Amino acid sequence: MKQRYGYPLIKYSLYILLLCLSYVVSSSPGLSFKPILVLPMVVCIAIYEGEFVGGLYGALAGVLLDYGAMTLFGINAMLLLVLGCAAGLISLYLLRSSVLSSLILTGAVALIQGLVSFFLLYGIWRLSGASMLLWRRFLPTALLTAITAPLYHYGVGRIHRHFEALQNPTGETP
């Protein structure tokens, strides 16, 4: 049987394009708090593609977030590398691929990323009123990010199934 080697390149390039598009949409001016759309994309890629690919796309998404953040460059890249790997491993060993599991994992990743960002920006300096900022900005952002997970779950799942069917049309495992 002839292997089709170009399909993974197209699939991963499409993931990169969607990741960059998600970053552009989430970093556009508008509301004071908006979802960080690269987080559900990374979690859903990790769910469908595994821990290694999830970690790589997590690092890429972290670099994109670091590009527009006021924190130390590389913090989000390292954090999302670990969280992308963890999401892939959790979906492999503990949770099955479902909308609820992507919602739970995206909520956890958004909460961890938000708390680390809050601590590095405000908590470390013990600024007055910082706890109000946590409740009014960081936690609503994490909640909005988690709510967008089903959209990404269906989109990434559809891309994954489409390219798996193209690469293996008979349904045989290699």
C-alpha positions, 0 to 999 in steps of 0.5 A, a space after each residue: 500500500 502506498 503511504 501518503 507523506 504530504 498529508 501530515 505536513 498539510 495538517 500541521 501547517 493548517 494547525 499552525 495557521 489556525 493557531 496564528 489566527 486564534 492569536 490574532 483574534 484574541 489579541 485584537 483590541 476590544 473588551 478589557 478581558 477576552 478569551 485567550 483562544 490559543 489555549 483551547 487550540 493547544 489543548 484540543 491538538 494535544 487531545 487529538 495528536 498526543 503529548 509530543 505534538 501538544 507540547 510543541 504547539 504549546 511552546 509555539 502558542 507560548 511564544 505567541 503569548 510572550 510576544 504580546 505579554 508584559 512578562 518575562 519572555 519565555 515564561 508562557 512558552 515553557 508553561 504551555 509546553 508543560 501544559 500541552 504535554 500534560 493535556 496530551 498525557 491526561 487525555 491518553 491515560 485518564 480521559 477520553 476524547 470528548 467535549 467535556 474532557 476538552 472543556 475540563 482540560 481547557 479550564 484547568 490550563 486557562 486557570 493555571 496560566 492565568 494564576 501564574 501570569 497574575 502571580 508574576 505580574 502582580 502577586 509577587 509585588 504584593 500590590 494593593 487591590 491585586 486580589 480584585 484584579 484577580 477576581 475581575 480580570 484573570 478569572 473571567 478570562 479563564 472562564 471565557 477561554 474554557 467556554 470556547 473549548 467546544 468550538 475548537 474541539 469540533 474544529 480540530 477533531 474534524 481536521 484530524 479525522 479528515 486527514 486520518 481518513 485521507 492518509 489511511 483510506 481503508 481504515 487499516 492500522 500501520 
